Amino acid sequence: MAWSRKPDSKVREFEQRRLTDERGRLWTGSVTSGTLRGAEEHPEVVFVCEDQPSELKRVARLDVEAKDAHRAWRKMTDAEVLETFRRSEPA
């Protein structure tokens, strides 16, 4: 079996978004494959607290197709990122 590298045009850009919650804690969110059955079809955002490492990670599902998730995440406004965080659940 021969391995080949994907063309750059097919490689998705990875982008982290940062936000501050109502308690003043700094969180970083990034898109990942989902954790449920059929995960490749259900992208999620995983939020990690930078200020309090003991804080549980949080997960929110994105309601877009997996192939478009990275683009949708990058285009979200700060308000939309915060709203995604607010509807997230402990991981």
ABEGO torsion letter per residue (X at the ends): XBBBBBBAAABBBBBBBBBBBAAGBBBBBBBBBBABBGAAABBBBBBBBAABAABBBBBBBBBBBAAAAAAAAAABBAAAAAAAAAABBBX
